[in-house]
Amino acid sequence: DIITIMTTNFENKYKTLTILWNIHQYLLDYLIANNINPEEMPENIELEEKYILSKLNRTIRDVTEQYEFYNIDKVPSLLENFILSLSREYIQLTREKVHENPQLVLSTIYYTLLDLLKMFSTVCPFISEKIYQNLRLPFNLEKESVSLENWPKYDPKCIDEELEKCFSITQD
């Protein structure tokens, strides 16, 4: 029945928001514990970082395109898919690596999370703003609000569909 479907859908959205909250908490905990400046992205990125940055740039491209064509209803699922990829793929893949190379892993999460929040604030403004404010003071973010940030731009050179396909096959 319709109530069961709506309840299940609501529970799934709640889980995704909880995952987003946990990503930001994971980032804050590790950055503060390791006293790392996340804005200093190392130049030599590795395969896992290339993968998540490819997914980020593809998501920025796709979300921007959906907004440009007024397909607003398609945006939440694109953002939700990226949240799940960041958590279930990138963070899971780098659980050990964060101890070996915390600067690379945490800078990548920070960079992707900020761009994600800029997009997600159009869909879910309150949690996006709260997470942004939690990051703002410790990392001296210039803008007073995520809604004042510029829309992220994608870099087509960062999108590697073949790499994403290989990771997808590996995940399966």
C-alpha positions in Angstrom: 0.0 0.0 0.0 1.0 3.7 -0.4 1.7 4.2 3.3 4.3 1.4 3.3 5.9 2.7 0.2 6.1 6.2 1.6 7.4 5.0 5.0 10.1 2.9 3.3 11.1 5.9 1.0 11.3 8.2 4.1 13.4 5.7 6.0 15.8 5.4 3.0 16.2 9.2 2.8 16.8 9.4 6.5 19.5 6.8 6.2 21.2 8.8 3.5 21.1 11.9 5.6 22.6 10.0 8.5 25.4 8.8 6.2 26.1 12.4 5.1 26.2 13.5 8.7 28.6 10.6 9.5 30.9 11.5 6.6 31.2 15.1 8.0 31.8 13.8 11.5 34.4 11.3 10.3 36.2 14.1 8.5 36.1 16.5 11.5 37.3 13.8 13.9 40.3 12.8 11.7 41.3 16.3 10.8 41.3 17.6 14.3 43.0 14.5 15.7 45.7 14.7 13.0 46.0 18.5 12.9 45.7 18.6 9.1 44.9 21.5 6.9 42.5 19.8 4.4 42.9 22.6 1.8 46.4 21.4 1.0 45.6 18.7 -1.5 48.7 16.7 -2.4 49.7 16.7 -6.1 50.2 13.0 -6.5 46.8 11.5 -6.1 46.2 7.8 -6.3 43.7 5.6 -8.0 41.0 5.8 -5.2 41.2 9.6 -5.3 41.0 9.7 -9.1 37.9 7.5 -8.9 36.0 9.6 -6.4 37.0 12.9 -8.1 35.8 11.5 -11.3 32.4 10.6 -9.7 32.3 14.1 -8.2 32.9 15.8 -11.5 30.4 13.7 -13.3 27.9 14.4 -10.5 28.5 18.1 -10.8 28.1 17.9 -14.6 24.9 15.8 -14.3 23.2 17.9 -11.6 24.0 21.1 -13.4 22.6 19.7 -16.6 19.4 18.6 -14.8 18.9 22.0 -13.4 19.6 23.7 -16.7 16.8 21.6 -18.3 14.5 22.0 -15.3 14.6 18.3 -14.4 14.6 19.2 -10.8 13.1 15.8 -9.8 16.2 14.0 -10.9 18.6 16.0 -8.8 18.1 14.3 -5.4 18.8 10.8 -6.6 22.1 12.0 -8.3 23.2 13.6 -5.1 22.1 10.6 -3.0 24.1 8.3 -5.3 27.2 10.4 -4.8 26.8 10.5 -1.0 26.6 6.7 -1.0 29.6 6.4 -3.3 31.7 8.7 -1.1 30.8 6.7 2.0 30.4 3.1 0.8 33.1 3.2 -1.8 35.8 5.8 -1.2 35.8 5.9 2.6 35.5 2.1 2.8 38.4 1.7 0.3 40.6 4.2 2.3 40.0 2.9 5.8 43.6 1.8 6.1 45.1 4.4 3.8 43.8 7.2 6.1 46.5 6.1 8.6 49.2 5.9 6.0 48.4 9.1 4.1 45.9 11.1 6.1 46.6 14.3 4.2 45.6 12.8 0.8 42.5 11.0 2.1 41.2 13.8 4.3 41.8 16.5 1.7 39.9 14.4 -0.8 36.9 13.9 1.5 37.0 17.6 2.4 37.1 18.8 -1.2 34.4 16.4 -2.3 32.2 17.1 0.7 32.3 20.9 0.2 31.2 20.6 -3.5 28.6 18.1 -2.5 27.2 20.5 0.1 27.0 23.3 -2.4 24.8 21.2 -4.6 22.9 19.5 -1.8 21.9 22.8 -0.2 19.5 23.3 -3.1 17.7 20.0 -2.1 18.2 19.8 1.6 19.2 23.2 2.9 19.1 22.8 6.6 21.4 19.8 7.0 23.7 21.2 4.4 23.9 24.5 6.2 24.5 22.8 9.6 27.4 20.7 8.2 28.9 23.7 6.5 28.8 25.7 9.7 30.5 22.8 11.5 33.3 23.0 8.9 33.3 26.8 8.6 35.0 27.8 11.9 37.6 25.1 12.2 38.7 25.5 8.6 38.2 29.3 8.2 35.7 29.1 5.3 35.2 32.5 3.9 31.5 32.5 3.2 29.1 32.8 6.0 26.7 30.3 4.5 26.8 27.4 2.0 24.1 29.2 0.1 26.6 32.1 -0.6 29.2 29.7 -2.1 29.5 29.6 -5.9 28.1 26.6 -7.7 30.8 24.0 -8.3 32.2 23.7 -11.8 33.2 20.3 -13.2 36.4 19.5 -14.9 35.8 17.2 -17.9 39.4 16.1 -17.7 38.8 14.6 -14.3 35.9 12.4 -15.5 37.2 8.9 -16.2 34.3 6.7 -17.2 36.5 3.7 -17.8 38.0 4.0 -14.2 34.5 4.3 -12.8 33.4 1.2 -14.7 36.4 -0.8 -13.4 35.6 0.2 -9.8 31.9 -0.7 -10.4 32.9 -4.2 -11.6 35.3 -4.6 -8.6 32.5 -3.5 -6.2 30.2 -6.1 -7.7 
